[in-house]
């Protein structure tokens, strides 16, 4: 069994390589039991090496050591299904959301709520017609940097976006 410091180092490495993972995914990747994972995450938070952000019922974990706060905000939104689809739609349309993405949502209130959250965190701004990515280049850089972490989710989102 690894020493506590090695466990935390390994856990921090998982979080740095895959920012925004939720608790269960961290548990799967680390092989730690619930209590162990909670303890080590608590210690990493106490040492200010890790921060968490609530995403519905999930807690998402981010490294405070690598990246900057703006990167963490974008990564947070890339991990959430609705906001990821909005971001992908913006990327596909030169930074501006299309009406097609909005029309796909059965619950328009979920879409509108996410747009507002993304505006509040300055990931999106609004022109007269549609939401616009604030920093398209930064988003592309982040997606490229963490592409391994997003392969499954991004591929699914792109396939969904293309439709039948």
C-alpha positions, 0 to 999 in steps of 0.5 A: 500500500502507498504511503499517505503522501504518495496517495495524495501525490497520485490523486493530485496527479489524476486531478491535474491530468483530468480536471473537473472529474467528479468524486465517483470517477476519482474513486474509480481511477484511484482505486481508493475506498470512499472514506480514503478518498474523502480523507485525502481530498479533504487534506488536499483542499486543506493544503489549498492544492485542490478546489471543488465546485458543485455541478448539480448533485456532483462535486467536481475537483480541480487542481489549484497548482496547475492552470489558472482560475479562468481555465478551471471555469472553462473546464468546469463548463466543459465537464457539464453536458449542457454547457459542453454542447453550447461550447461545442456549438459555439466552436463549430460556428466561429464562436457564436451559438447557433439556434440549432443547439437551443432548438434541440433542448426539450427543457429550454429553461435548462439551456437558458439557465446554463447560458446565464451561468456561463455569462455570469462566469464570463465564459459567454457574452451576448450579442443581439442574436446569440451567445458568443464565446468570450475567448474562443482561442483559450477554449480551443487551447484547453480542449487540446491540452486536455483532449485525452481527458475529454475524448469520450465526452467530446466525441459523443457531444460532437456526434449528437450535435451533427444529428441523424 
